[in-house]
């Protein structure tokens, strides 16, 4: 090969650079998804990707850069409009021109970013998540819960070092009513890409702490707060998995993640949404104050009703005190008249009874001798019959007829088996007694 046909790499790359500059002098608006985005020394470095809509397989990749002088102007407007920082997975519309550098190769140079395109993509994603939550029937589950009347045991999900967490605890502790709150922190990442899983893990720790009992026996509610972070770090609160976990959680969840412009999906599915951690503390204090006011009102009403009842009863007793003497006099008069009537009737009845009984006695006096004579004659006849029977049963009559009675030990002998050899027996006859020995 001849030496005049050789070129250096720099010369070749410079040639490519000139061709690109001459053939592609224009700027282009390009749709792409960020697979990587990082800042270094004020510059923003991006990796762009396009995926097949059916298979999600990458079909195009490219590198892009936004130099610091442009990035300082583009970034604030983008984050202010979208409420988010550029991050992997975000779809963007970039204005770029082609550049081929002899030392660094090809790259797209970003001169502008259209935030409305990204905002539209974010809105579509949010609407899709909301639609899916509603189809699952969980979007309003938290709204169906109620804060306990005495909501004082608070599980807090926040960054341990966040100023908002300290403000939240201080406001609860220094409330003007002297209410006592018990808070327990479950640390979580509250900005960046780890927000979703970190908060889900904290919810799981709260739920695991209640094993063997219902969550409401340990905590009254959960507060998710975030203070001091950038509004561009809100994307982690707009995910389906986090929304499902919050919506299905058995305790009321209050969110105070510190932004005013839009509600995150986390705010939408939570029980109550407030703007800041201090607003969340104020909500809990006001809730308890409302309960205290209701108790005080009920107490005053009970006292008022009791006094009214006492006044009514006193008035009634006074009226009764005036009426009772008159009523007693009337009752006494009626009862005395009734007693006189009963006394008269009783006297008459007794007299009548005495006369009746006297007549009965007189009649019995006449009839009694006749009854006695009849009874005496009957009994005399009965005695004669018994005497006759007794005489017929007298053993002496049997002896006179020639019969005898044999006795052993004073008892009549009825069978030979009653006697043994040597026994003495006594035989009674009409005219004497014979004693014998059994041989």
Buried (B, 14 or more C-beta within 10 A) or exposed (E): EEEEEEEEEEEEBBEBBEEBEEEEEEBEEBEBBBBEBEBEEEBBBBBBBBEEEEEEEEEEEBBBBBEEEBBEEBBEEBBEBBBBBBBBEBBBBBBBBBBBEBEEEBBBBBBBBBBEBBBBBBEEBBEEBBEBBEEBEBBEBBBEBEBBEEBBBBBBBBBEEBEBBBBBBEBBEEBEEEBEBEBEBBBBBBBEBEBBBBBBBBBEBBBEBBEEEEBBEBBBBBBBBBBBBEBBBBBBBBBBEBBBBBBEBBBBBBBBBBBEEBBBBBBBBBBBBBBBBBBBBBBBBEBBBEBBEEEEEEEEEEEEEEEEEEEEEEEEEEEEEEEEEEEEEEEEEEEEEEEEEEEEEEEEEEEEEEEEEEEEEEEEEEEEEEEEEEEEEEEEEEEEEEEEEEEEEEEEEEBEEEEEBBBBEEEEBEEEEBBEEEEEBBBBEEEEEEEEEEE
